[in-house]
Amino acid sequence: MDEFAHKKVKVKINGRLQYNAPMEEYNPMTIKPIGKLTVQEEDARNELKYEWIAKYIDGTELKQYDDKNRLVYHFGNIDREKIKEFVLESKTEPKFTVSVNLETGLFYINEKPVEKIQVDKEQIPLGLSFGNKKIVSSWGNKAKLIYVRHVRRDFNMGAGTTIAKINYELGYEATIDGKHEKHTIVIDEMGHFGIPITPEQQGFKAL
């Protein structure tokens, strides 16, 4: 079993065969070994608009791709005991970052904390400041990281080409003062934000 569990749906729309893979979800029971940046890995990397960085409590960090040593790290290689912040960084210039701090419960956009976002005419809380609250999760005395790539693949049978579109969901869940809390945000390839409405309904409200 791979590190991510895939669910694929095959449908035909306007004469095109579309493979829809809405969930690429981390499976904590499997840890994929650190790999080399092979041609196959480079092809997979080229589909990504954002790459992740895990920041640790000792000031060190783990990047998804180590270009100097030609290595690729996977979600399961992150040290859950040491991680404090998870960052998504755009591959384009100027750099654009979205991150979540698992110790404070705060989200950051370009390194600035964002506690609320406006959806239509309503201010929606983004995350939850932990303060002196008691935090418990399977990752210890901090929140458990949520990172999911929602992938849609459109296959054009006539041209024989496949186009991938990826939305990145980032957040956390934990028991906070005895109450289960889950907070996530979604970023599309253009840098637009959304919030999942329900687990079953992967719709978004435009910000």
GITAZI-V125551 format. One record per run of one state. SS is the DSSP state (helix for helix, strand for strand, loop for the rest). FROM is the first residue (numbers start at 1). TO is the last residue. Records with the same first field share a line. If there is no record, write none. Layout:
SS=FROM-TO / FROM-TO
//
This chain:
loop=1-3 / 14-15 / 27-34 / 37-38 / 47-49 / 57-60 / 64-64 / 67-70 / 73-74 / 78-82 / 91-96 / 102-106 / 110-111 / 115-115 / 120-121 / 126-134 / 138-139 / 141-143 / 157-160 / 177-178 / 188-192 / 195-207
strand=4-13 / 16-26 / 35-36 / 50-56 / 61-63 / 65-66 / 71-72 / 83-90 / 97-101 / 107-109 / 112-114 / 116-119 / 122-125 / 135-137 / 140-140 / 144-156 / 161-176 / 179-187 / 193-194
helix=39-46 / 75-77
//
